[in-house]
Amino acid sequence: MARKERGNRKTRVGVVVSDRMDKTVVVQVEQLVMHPLYKKYVRRRKKFKAHDEENQYQVGDMVEIIETRPLSKEKRWRVKRLISRPEIK
């Protein structure tokens, strides 16, 4: 089902770190931020719960998530698209 995008919704790119819940994945987004005093780059990580209607995303997948209305107590994002899937060795 194609959805029409509305307004300026935030998007993030991250890696799926958990797919154990039904119709939900946990996506970890990583950002490099310069430390204000030491001028070194620090890794900031944040986890978002995102809606995955068909349970199609697996741990390790790189996905793009988009902001949406509240879907549950902690879920305010949904998976927009799959960017890459890790190669199986």
C-alpha positions as CSV (number, residue, x, y, z in Angstrom):
1,M,0.0,0.0,0.0
2,A,1.6,3.3,-1.1
3,R,1.4,6.1,1.3
4,K,1.4,9.8,0.5
5,E,4.1,11.7,2.3
6,R,3.0,14.7,4.3
7,G,4.8,17.8,5.3
8,N,8.4,17.8,6.7
9,R,8.6,14.5,8.5
10,K,11.9,13.5,10.1
11,T,13.8,10.6,8.6
12,R,16.6,8.6,10.1
13,V,18.9,5.8,8.8
14,G,19.9,3.0,11.2
15,V,20.4,-0.7,11.8
16,V,17.8,-3.1,13.0
17,V,19.0,-4.5,16.4
18,S,15.9,-6.4,17.4
19,D,13.0,-8.0,15.5
20,R,11.5,-10.1,18.3
21,M,8.3,-8.1,18.7
22,D,5.2,-8.6,16.4
23,K,5.0,-5.8,13.8
24,T,7.8,-3.9,15.5
25,V,11.6,-3.5,15.0
26,V,14.1,-1.7,17.2
27,V,16.4,0.5,15.0
28,Q,19.6,1.9,16.4
29,V,20.6,5.3,14.8
30,E,24.2,6.4,15.1
31,Q,25.4,10.0,14.8
32,L,28.9,11.5,15.0
33,V,29.0,14.7,17.1
34,M,32.0,16.9,17.8
35,H,32.7,17.4,21.5
36,P,32.5,21.1,22.3
37,L,35.6,21.2,24.5
38,Y,37.9,18.5,23.2
39,K,37.0,18.8,19.5
40,K,37.0,15.0,19.1
41,Y,34.1,13.1,17.5
42,V,31.9,11.2,19.8
43,R,29.4,8.5,18.7
44,R,25.9,9.1,19.8
45,R,23.5,6.2,19.6
46,K,19.7,6.2,20.0
47,K,17.2,3.4,19.7
48,F,13.8,3.9,18.1
49,K,10.9,1.5,17.9
50,A,9.5,1.4,14.4
51,H,6.4,-0.2,12.9
52,D,7.0,-3.1,10.5
53,E,3.6,-4.3,9.2
54,E,4.7,-7.5,7.5
55,N,7.6,-8.5,9.9
56,Q,9.9,-8.4,6.9
57,Y,13.0,-6.7,8.4
58,Q,15.7,-8.7,10.2
59,V,18.5,-8.0,12.6
60,G,21.4,-6.4,10.7
61,D,19.3,-4.7,8.0
62,M,20.0,-1.1,7.3
63,V,16.7,0.8,7.0
64,E,15.2,4.2,6.7
65,I,12.6,5.2,9.3
66,I,10.1,8.1,9.1
67,E,8.3,9.9,11.8
68,T,4.6,9.1,12.2
69,R,1.7,9.5,14.6
70,P,1.8,7.6,17.9
71,L,1.1,4.0,17.2
72,S,1.6,2.7,20.8
73,K,3.2,3.8,24.0
74,E,6.7,4.1,22.7
75,K,6.3,3.6,18.9
76,R,6.3,6.9,16.9
77,W,8.2,5.7,13.8
78,R,7.6,3.4,10.8
79,V,10.1,1.7,8.5
80,K,10.0,3.5,5.1
81,R,12.4,1.3,3.1
82,L,15.2,-1.2,3.2
83,I,18.6,0.3,2.3
84,S,20.8,-2.8,2.5
85,R,20.8,-6.3,3.9
86,P,24.0,-8.0,5.2
87,E,25.6,-10.7,3.0
88,I,25.3,-14.3,4.3
89,K,28.7,-16.0,4.4
